């Protein structure tokens, strides 16, 4: 049969929180491609696997949606792909509608709505393990007869939990789905189906009620949220330390090995002082970034993040944001780019714009390198109050500074652009779930790859350019000063110094800020390059912290820390803002206000530190 | 606390906003605040339809905003302006 050789194209559709993405991960493993839909900024996830007969099945994981009457770009994409309205996106051969067996009242309504599209359909009854635990009994045959489409049970979080689905996909395609007549009451139809096929001892999970009583408590809930955030940042600093030491040692070995093999000259300088020192200085922060993402992913999977959004909504509304902003802003602690992209889940345009504009104020992991370097060089590592590491506390304070400025900036914007429009929340709080290790690992793998690809691409290129700028032209015969003084970079750094001298930056910092435009973390590798090359003996790349602590004054270090709370120089962030808002004006506003705030904060910090030192 | 103007027209109806915490109630209607009210339409899609059981499970820490509302088998956080649209009848 020809049908068994052609690729089958299926799409997963369903409400948010139905376990659709876990099912997608379980089906496709790591054979996934993540991109954007053409012309819009909605994430497109595609993967493939082989069904029972060895036929290739191509799966599209469509954004979760409550209804085909879309209220956000995500929901519009789901509707348009199902309707075959997206250019270059053929209508799927089969829709796999995913529902959570514990949340059928809401999810089946969407199934009935999707049936109106008249495509072949299949129902994946997901989370049947949880339903069983809660004593929910679903009569498979009656549900299947009532809906008129095949029903298969899945447990996306369990290995082998998708067998029934894969087996069913290997059989003949179900016919185009029949729908209820136009104007029929879908809610009534769902209640009829539930009465006929489902027995449910309790409407909610008892455990959810109990946990929520504590986690959503007006006092305890907020206290626990604060503790969770604090532990997260302490862990980022302390757990990562041994791993970072390991990476540093490896980079050091590689540098010595290459240095011993190659003769003195331009090539050796490029490899050891340029590439290895530069890249090594950035890769070393991978453990911290991954630990941060591990926490964010685990909190998201467990269902805690929407709870945090619930607790914080009123505070954030006060500042012109929304509880929903919490999730994009938390992601921005890892990187503002995914954070800005995650603002798509905010339907309200004003709240979304405000979130986008303040997302760069969240301390992204790319700022960790510079914080880590300066904290290690200038803040003593000692225990305070018998419990906390002073370095961890300073880091925490820097994060808080970012958050406070974000709230202040958002408040100013709210006051500036008063609007009478209504802003809705309508946020679902899903059941608590134990995070699935498989999904966590996959999520972390994706982040690590994104980071390493950045290191391999843009950061490598900039490192080489910076090395060239700081190596050429070479000093004239008989010159006595460090070579970099005579290079392009040295001249540029000196030329910029008039601008940055009032805030205490020396010319080395001025040079490092230039490549930091493309990616903030490059500033550290740039400093490593600048100092490795300007030192008379050239084995100094790994020893940046002691050099900095010996050559910079404390006010300069504090001023640079304050600068990086705002850190306007990140082209990827500005590009993301442009992509998400389609407006150069907003990009200019973002860059302008960040630069002004950074300069002001550094100026005040430097002057105050000088006055008190 | 303010009671929505529209609710006075309904017999025994009151806004979800005024429902005491954990008190079981039945939905009577969702009021449109303007023609083509997207928020009201979405509330209906999420299950706020006549006859459905609802309950306020929790309130936000600041000014009791937002409300956490159980409808069907699902919980939604609604701001006060959203909850105000839902007219309910408390069960005895």
Interface residues (C-beta under 8 A of the other chain):
Chain A: X66 X67 X69 X71 X102 X103 X104 X105 X106 X109 X187 X200 X203 X204 X209 X212 X213 X216 X218 X219 X221 X222 X306 X309 X310 X311 X313 X314 X315 X317 X323 X422 X423 X424 X425 X426 X427 X428 X429
Chain B: X33 X38 X39 X41 X42 X43 X45 X46 X47 X49 X52 X53 X57 X58 X59 X60 X61 X62 X63 X65 X66 X68 X70 X72 X73 X74 X75 X76 X77 X78 X79 X81 X82
